[in-house]
Amino acid sequence: MSSLMRYKFLHRVTNRKPVINEYSTTFPKSLGVLTSGGDSQGMNAAVRSVVRLAIQNNLKIYGICNGYQGLIEGDVVEMTWSDVGGILAEGGTMLGSARSKEFQTRDG
């Protein structure tokens, strides 16, 4: 998926109107973002976009450090607008990325 396609998707998803029905009238109040697997171009740009769009839509945004391993270990930090300032020129991913042996097994 190209960066432009990813941006359009995230823009569309975060700008939806609440669906009012018998089940739900609100959206979640928080969101988590993680990066997993090998690093690739645009990961910091994607993280920055997710964080800033979430903040603009009054959501709390949490960064899950070191991929799925961080999710298992609870390595989660609340992120702010300034946390993602200046990360576009950095290589890799600001959240870190790690493969998790627990997720590679059938029991995990």
OpenMM code with the backbone's topology and positions (N, CA, C; nanometers):
from openmm import Vec3, app, unit

residues = "MET SER SER LEU MET ARG TYR LYS PHE LEU HIS ARG VAL THR ASN ARG LYS PRO VAL ILE ASN GLU TYR SER THR THR PHE PRO LYS SER LEU GLY VAL LEU THR SER GLY GLY ASP SER GLN GLY MET ASN ALA ALA VAL ARG SER VAL VAL ARG LEU ALA ILE GLN ASN ASN LEU LYS ILE TYR GLY ILE CYS ASN GLY TYR GLN GLY LEU ILE GLU GLY ASP VAL VAL GLU MET THR TRP SER ASP VAL GLY GLY ILE LEU ALA GLU GLY GLY THR MET LEU GLY SER ALA ARG SER LYS GLU PHE GLN THR ARG ASP GLY".split()
positions = [
    Vec3(0.0853, -0.1161, 0.0000),
    Vec3(0.0000, 0.0000, 0.0000),
    Vec3(0.0903, 0.1230, 0.0000),
    Vec3(0.0674, 0.2156, -0.0906),
    Vec3(0.1507, 0.3352, -0.0985),
    Vec3(0.1170, 0.4288, 0.0179),
    Vec3(0.2070, 0.5227, 0.0422),
    Vec3(0.1856, 0.6180, 0.1515),
    Vec3(0.0603, 0.7014, 0.1278),
    Vec3(0.0358, 0.7404, 0.0015),
    Vec3(-0.0829, 0.8188, -0.0295),
    Vec3(-0.2096, 0.7382, -0.0027),
    Vec3(-0.2102, 0.6109, -0.0426),
    Vec3(-0.3266, 0.5258, -0.0184),
    Vec3(-0.3494, 0.5077, 0.1314),
    Vec3(-0.2398, 0.4890, 0.2067),
    Vec3(-0.2499, 0.4714, 0.3520),
    Vec3(-0.3060, 0.5980, 0.4157),
    Vec3(-0.2577, 0.7152, 0.3702),
    Vec3(-0.3071, 0.8414, 0.4243),
    Vec3(-0.4564, 0.8566, 0.3961),
    Vec3(-0.4983, 0.8288, 0.2730),
    Vec3(-0.6395, 0.8415, 0.2379),
    Vec3(-0.7255, 0.7476, 0.3215),
    Vec3(-0.6758, 0.6256, 0.3441),
    Vec3(-0.7495, 0.5291, 0.4257),
    Vec3(-0.7647, 0.5806, 0.5682),
    Vec3(-0.6533, 0.6246, 0.6271),
    Vec3(-0.6578, 0.6731, 0.7649),
    Vec3(-0.7447, 0.7979, 0.7759),
    Vec3(-0.7380, 0.8843, 0.6766),
    Vec3(-0.8193, 1.0046, 0.6765),
    Vec3(-0.9677, 0.9682, 0.6719),
    Vec3(-1.0015, 0.8733, 0.5865),
    Vec3(-1.1414, 0.8307, 0.5734),
    Vec3(-1.1903, 0.7653, 0.7024),
    Vec3(-1.1074, 0.6803, 0.7603),
    Vec3(-1.1475, 0.6071, 0.8806),
    Vec3(-1.1650, 0.7012, 0.9993),
    Vec3(-1.0763, 0.7986, 1.0141),
    Vec3(-1.0830, 0.8851, 1.1314),
    Vec3(-1.1847, 0.9968, 1.1169),
    Vec3(-1.2365, 1.0206, 0.9978),
    Vec3(-1.3337, 1.1280, 0.9787),
    Vec3(-1.4759, 1.0761, 0.9632),
    Vec3(-1.5025, 0.9528, 1.0058),
    Vec3(-1.6378, 0.8981, 0.9978),
    Vec3(-1.7279, 0.9632, 1.1002),
    Vec3(-1.8545, 0.9685, 1.0693),
    Vec3(-1.9560, 1.0152, 1.1628),
    Vec3(-2.0000, 0.8961, 1.2487),
    Vec3(-2.0351, 0.9202, 1.3750),
    Vec3(-2.0806, 0.8087, 1.4578),
    Vec3(-2.2062, 0.7438, 1.4007),
    Vec3(-2.2113, 0.6138, 1.4100),
    Vec3(-2.3290, 0.5404, 1.3673),
    Vec3(-2.4227, 0.5305, 1.4868),
    Vec3(-2.5427, 0.5807, 1.4705),
    Vec3(-2.6382, 0.5771, 1.5802),
    Vec3(-2.7351, 0.4624, 1.5547),
    Vec3(-2.7264, 0.3624, 1.6364),
    Vec3(-2.8175, 0.2489, 1.6272),
    Vec3(-2.8387, 0.1934, 1.7676),
    Vec3(-2.9056, 0.0813, 1.7760),
    Vec3(-2.9363, 0.0247, 1.9068),
    Vec3(-2.8149, -0.0298, 1.9804),
    Vec3(-2.7013, -0.0455, 1.9095),
    Vec3(-2.5835, -0.1064, 1.9709),
    Vec3(-2.4821, -0.0045, 2.0216),
    Vec3(-2.4619, 0.1024, 1.9463),
    Vec3(-2.3550, 0.1939, 1.9821),
    Vec3(-2.3833, 0.3334, 1.9296),
    Vec3(-2.3443, 0.4324, 2.0066),
    Vec3(-2.3570, 0.5704, 1.9610),
    Vec3(-2.2251, 0.6443, 1.9700),
    Vec3(-2.1176, 0.5770, 2.0102),
    Vec3(-1.9902, 0.6451, 2.0262),
    Vec3(-1.8777, 0.5637, 1.9657),
    Vec3(-1.7670, 0.6317, 1.9444),
    Vec3(-1.6451, 0.5680, 1.8974),
    Vec3(-1.5537, 0.5408, 2.0165),
    Vec3(-1.4531, 0.4586, 1.9974),
    Vec3(-1.3556, 0.4377, 2.1053),
    Vec3(-1.2889, 0.5694, 2.1422),
    Vec3(-1.2428, 0.5788, 2.2644),
    Vec3(-1.1785, 0.7003, 2.3130),
    Vec3(-1.0265, 0.6915, 2.3082),
    Vec3(-0.9732, 0.5742, 2.2764),
    Vec3(-0.8283, 0.5601, 2.2694),
    Vec3(-0.7912, 0.4631, 2.1576),
    Vec3(-0.6651, 0.4714, 2.1186),
    Vec3(-0.6155, 0.3933, 2.0063),
    Vec3(-0.4700, 0.3586, 2.0335),
    Vec3(-0.4281, 0.2408, 1.9928),
    Vec3(-0.2886, 0.2010, 2.0057),
    Vec3(-0.2272, 0.1799, 1.8692),
    Vec3(-0.0994, 0.2115, 1.8566),
    Vec3(-0.0280, 0.1910, 1.7310),
    Vec3(0.1012, 0.1159, 1.7612),
    Vec3(0.1311, 0.0159, 1.6776),
    Vec3(0.2565, -0.0576, 1.6914),
    Vec3(0.3125, -0.0873, 1.5538),
    Vec3(0.4414, -0.1110, 1.5497),
    Vec3(0.5065, -0.1530, 1.4256),
    Vec3(0.5710, -0.2880, 1.4534),
    Vec3(0.5641, -0.3757, 1.3554),
    Vec3(0.6128, -0.5116, 1.3773),
    Vec3(0.6843, -0.5623, 1.2531),
    Vec3(0.7701, -0.6605, 1.2734),
    Vec3(0.8423, -0.7188, 1.1604),
    Vec3(0.9638, -0.6357, 1.1260),
    Vec3(1.0074, -0.6460, 1.0021),
    Vec3(1.1251, -0.5713, 0.9580),
    Vec3(1.0901, -0.4270, 0.9270),
    Vec3(1.1883, -0.3397, 0.9436),
    Vec3(1.1675, -0.1986, 0.9140),
    Vec3(1.1536, -0.1775, 0.7640),
    Vec3(1.0770, -0.0765, 0.7271),
    Vec3(1.0652, -0.0379, 0.5871),
    Vec3(1.0445, 0.1117, 0.5792),
    Vec3(1.0558, 0.1648, 0.4601),
    Vec3(1.0393, 0.3081, 0.4412),
    Vec3(0.8983, 0.3508, 0.4781),
    Vec3(0.8874, 0.4666, 0.5362),
    Vec3(0.7572, 0.5235, 0.5646),
    Vec3(0.6940, 0.4830, 0.6959),
    Vec3(0.7627, 0.4017, 0.7758),
    Vec3(0.7015, 0.3594, 0.9027),
    Vec3(0.6834, 0.4768, 0.9980),
    Vec3(0.7833, 0.5638, 1.0084),
    Vec3(0.7693, 0.6799, 1.0954),
    Vec3(0.6628, 0.7757, 1.0427),
    Vec3(0.6520, 0.7872, 0.9112),
    Vec3(0.5483, 0.8728, 0.8537),
    Vec3(0.4094, 0.8187, 0.8873),
    Vec3(0.3951, 0.6881, 0.8819),
    Vec3(0.2656, 0.6269, 0.9156),
    Vec3(0.2340, 0.6458, 1.0637),
    Vec3(0.3320, 0.6249, 1.1497),
    Vec3(0.3117, 0.6437, 1.2938),
    Vec3(0.2737, 0.7890, 1.3211),
    Vec3(0.3465, 0.8814, 1.2602),
    Vec3(0.3176, 1.0244, 1.2791),
    Vec3(0.1750, 1.0571, 1.2352),
    Vec3(0.1334, 1.0054, 1.1216),
    Vec3(-0.0018, 1.0315, 1.0718),
    Vec3(-0.1078, 0.9771, 1.1662),
    Vec3(-0.0888, 0.8546, 1.2127),
    Vec3(-0.1860, 0.7934, 1.3039),
    Vec3(-0.1959, 0.8743, 1.4332),
    Vec3(-0.0816, 0.9105, 1.4896),
    Vec3(-0.0804, 0.9849, 1.6153),
    Vec3(-0.1498, 1.1193, 1.5988),
    Vec3(-0.1148, 1.1927, 1.4958),
    Vec3(-0.1703, 1.3271, 1.4802),
    Vec3(-0.3182, 1.3244, 1.4420),
    Vec3(-0.3596, 1.2294, 1.3603),
    Vec3(-0.5019, 1.2188, 1.3276),
    Vec3(-0.5841, 1.1797, 1.4505),
    Vec3(-0.5286, 1.0922, 1.5324),
    Vec3(-0.5986, 1.0532, 1.6550),
    Vec3(-0.6150, 1.1728, 1.7484),
    Vec3(-0.5083, 1.2495, 1.7656),
    Vec3(-0.5145, 1.3666, 1.8530),
    Vec3(-0.6143, 1.4680, 1.7988),
    Vec3(-0.6142, 1.4896, 1.6685),
    Vec3(-0.7095, 1.5832, 1.6077),
    Vec3(-0.8537, 1.5392, 1.6282),
    Vec3(-0.8743, 1.4100, 1.6428),
    Vec3(-1.0087, 1.3562, 1.6625),
    Vec3(-1.0382, 1.3256, 1.8092),
    Vec3(-0.9624, 1.3891, 1.8971),
    Vec3(-0.9847, 1.3808, 2.0422),
    Vec3(-0.9746, 1.2389, 2.0970),
    Vec3(-0.8846, 1.1610, 2.0421),
    Vec3(-0.8582, 1.0266, 2.0940),
    Vec3(-0.7269, 1.0277, 2.1703),
    Vec3(-0.7184, 0.9479, 2.2750),
    Vec3(-0.5888, 0.9240, 2.3380),
    Vec3(-0.5183, 0.8222, 2.2504),
    Vec3(-0.3912, 0.8436, 2.2263),
    Vec3(-0.3149, 0.7538, 2.1396),
    Vec3(-0.1977, 0.6978, 2.2194),
    Vec3(-0.1821, 0.5677, 2.2100),
    Vec3(-0.0761, 0.4990, 2.2822),
    Vec3(0.0177, 0.4326, 2.1836),
    Vec3(0.1460, 0.4490, 2.2062),
    Vec3(0.2473, 0.3815, 2.1262),
    Vec3(0.2884, 0.2536, 2.1961),
    Vec3(0.2853, 0.1441, 2.1223),
    Vec3(0.3267, 0.0150, 2.1765),
    Vec3(0.4683, -0.0099, 2.1265),
    Vec3(0.5641, -0.0026, 2.2172),
    Vec3(0.7055, -0.0108, 2.1804),
    Vec3(0.7475, -0.1552, 2.1547),
    Vec3(0.8332, -0.1729, 2.0574),
    Vec3(0.8940, -0.3020, 2.0244),
    Vec3(0.7939, -0.4067, 1.9770),
    Vec3(0.6976, -0.3637, 1.8985),
    Vec3(0.6063, -0.4555, 1.8309),
    Vec3(0.5225, -0.5395, 1.9244),
    Vec3(0.4939, -0.6628, 1.8805),
    Vec3(0.4088, -0.7515, 1.9586),
    Vec3(0.4724, -0.7895, 2.0920),
    Vec3(0.6059, -0.7895, 2.0983),
    Vec3(0.6723, -0.8189, 2.2253),
    Vec3(0.6388, -0.7116, 2.3282),
    Vec3(0.6331, -0.5871, 2.2853),
    Vec3(0.5936, -0.4784, 2.3744),
    Vec3(0.4493, -0.4891, 2.4182),
    Vec3(0.3651, -0.5423, 2.3298),
    Vec3(0.2253, -0.5636, 2.3659),
    Vec3(0.2143, -0.6690, 2.4764),
    Vec3(0.2915, -0.7754, 2.4646),
    Vec3(0.2921, -0.8812, 2.5658),
    Vec3(0.3451, -0.8286, 2.6989),
    Vec3(0.4519, -0.7492, 2.6926),
    Vec3(0.5176, -0.7019, 2.8146),
    Vec3(0.4558, -0.5742, 2.8715),
    Vec3(0.3593, -0.5160, 2.8018),
    Vec3(0.2961, -0.3941, 2.8505),
    Vec3(0.3804, -0.2694, 2.8325),
    Vec3(0.4678, -0.2694, 2.7324),
    Vec3(0.5556, -0.1554, 2.7042),
    Vec3(0.4780, -0.0534, 2.6206),
    Vec3(0.3891, 0.0209, 2.6878),
    Vec3(0.2963, 0.1122, 2.6213),
    Vec3(0.3126, 0.2518, 2.6810),
    Vec3(0.3206, 0.3520, 2.5927),
    Vec3(0.3339, 0.4907, 2.6372),
    Vec3(0.2299, 0.5775, 2.5674),
    Vec3(0.1740, 0.6730, 2.6414),
    Vec3(0.0825, 0.7680, 2.5789),
    Vec3(0.1649, 0.8648, 2.4939),
    Vec3(0.1146, 0.8955, 2.3743),
    Vec3(0.1892, 0.9793, 2.2820),
    Vec3(0.1227, 1.1150, 2.2664),
    Vec3(0.2048, 1.2151, 2.2386),
    Vec3(0.1566, 1.3514, 2.2177),
    Vec3(0.1994, 1.3996, 2.0799),
    Vec3(0.1473, 1.5143, 2.0417),
    Vec3(0.1794, 1.5748, 1.9128),
    Vec3(0.3304, 1.5938, 1.8983),
    Vec3(0.3941, 1.6429, 2.0029),
    Vec3(0.5378, 1.6709, 1.9953),
    Vec3(0.6235, 1.5441, 1.9938),
    Vec3(0.5695, 1.4327, 2.0405),
    Vec3(0.6460, 1.3074, 2.0389),
    Vec3(0.6822, 1.2638, 1.8968),
    Vec3(0.5990, 1.3008, 1.8007),
    Vec3(0.6228, 1.2572, 1.6630),
    Vec3(0.6763, 1.3696, 1.5752),
    Vec3(0.7079, 1.4830, 1.6358),
    Vec3(0.7677, 1.5931, 1.5602),
    Vec3(0.9121, 1.5602, 1.5245),
    Vec3(0.9482, 1.5793, 1.3998),
    Vec3(1.0860, 1.5588, 1.3562),
    Vec3(1.1269, 1.4145, 1.3329),
    Vec3(1.0321, 1.3224, 1.3248),
    Vec3(1.0700, 1.1812, 1.3078),
    Vec3(1.0732, 1.1366, 1.1622),
    Vec3(1.0281, 1.2223, 1.0709),
    Vec3(1.0200, 1.1800, 0.9311),
    Vec3(1.1567, 1.1515, 0.8703),
    Vec3(1.2579, 1.2224, 0.9138),
    Vec3(1.3916, 1.2041, 0.8570),
    Vec3(1.4687, 1.0897, 0.9214),
    Vec3(1.4152, 1.0347, 1.0291),
    Vec3(1.4843, 0.9251, 1.0977),
    Vec3(1.4547, 0.7927, 1.0293),
    Vec3(1.5527, 0.7063, 1.0272),
    Vec3(1.5328, 0.5741, 0.9691),
    Vec3(1.4683, 0.4792, 1.0686),
    Vec3(1.4212, 0.3679, 1.0181),
    Vec3(1.3598, 0.2666, 1.1046),
    Vec3(1.2247, 0.3111, 1.1542),
    Vec3(1.1952, 0.2776, 1.2772),
    Vec3(1.0693, 0.3176, 1.3378),
    Vec3(1.0946, 0.3675, 1.4788),
    Vec3(1.0338, 0.4783, 1.5140),
    Vec3(1.0559, 0.5374, 1.6459),
    Vec3(1.0041, 0.4498, 1.7588),
    Vec3(0.9072, 0.3635, 1.7292),
    Vec3(0.8504, 0.2759, 1.8322),
    Vec3(0.9326, 0.1501, 1.8544),
    Vec3(1.0220, 0.1223, 1.7639),
    Vec3(1.0971, -0.0025, 1.7720),
    Vec3(1.0169, -0.1155, 1.7112),
    Vec3(1.0841, -0.2185, 1.6721),
    Vec3(1.0181, -0.3306, 1.6070),
    Vec3(1.0873, -0.4582, 1.6507),
    Vec3(1.0098, -0.5577, 1.6836),
    Vec3(1.0692, -0.6841, 1.7267),
    Vec3(0.9755, -0.7978, 1.6910),
    Vec3(1.0332, -0.9074, 1.6506),
    Vec3(0.9513, -1.0270, 1.6278),
    Vec3(0.9319, -1.0954, 1.7632),
    Vec3(0.8169, -1.1527, 1.7820),
    Vec3(0.7836, -1.2149, 1.9095),
    Vec3(0.7701, -1.3653, 1.8909),
    Vec3(0.8482, -1.4413, 1.9655),
    Vec3(0.8396, -1.5870, 1.9562),
    Vec3(0.7042, -1.6385, 2.0029),
    Vec3(0.6426, -1.5690, 2.0981),
    Vec3(0.5121, -1.6112, 2.1480),
    Vec3(0.4050, -1.6070, 2.0392),
    Vec3(0.4138, -1.5111, 1.9474),
    Vec3(0.3154, -1.4986, 1.8404),
    Vec3(0.3451, -1.5909, 1.7237),
    Vec3(0.4593, -1.6583, 1.7235),
    Vec3(0.4941, -1.7475, 1.6152),
    Vec3(0.4523, -1.8911, 1.6425),
    Vec3(0.3958, -1.9167, 1.7587),
    Vec3(0.3538, -2.0513, 1.7919),
    Vec3(0.2007, -2.0610, 1.7849),
    Vec3(0.1508, -2.1806, 1.7716),
    Vec3(0.0061, -2.2007, 1.7657),
    Vec3(-0.0612, -2.1570, 1.8956),
    Vec3(0.0046, -2.1801, 2.0097),
    Vec3(-0.0520, -2.1431, 2.1394),
    Vec3(-0.0501, -1.9922, 2.1617),
    Vec3(0.0437, -1.9205, 2.0947),
    Vec3(0.0573, -1.7754, 2.1128),
    Vec3(-0.0448, -1.7044, 2.0392),
] * unit.nanometer
topology = app.Topology()
chain = topology.addChain("A")
for resn in residues:
    res = topology.addResidue(resn, chain)
    for name in ("N", "CA", "C"):
        topology.addAtom(name, app.Element.getBySymbol(name[0]), res)
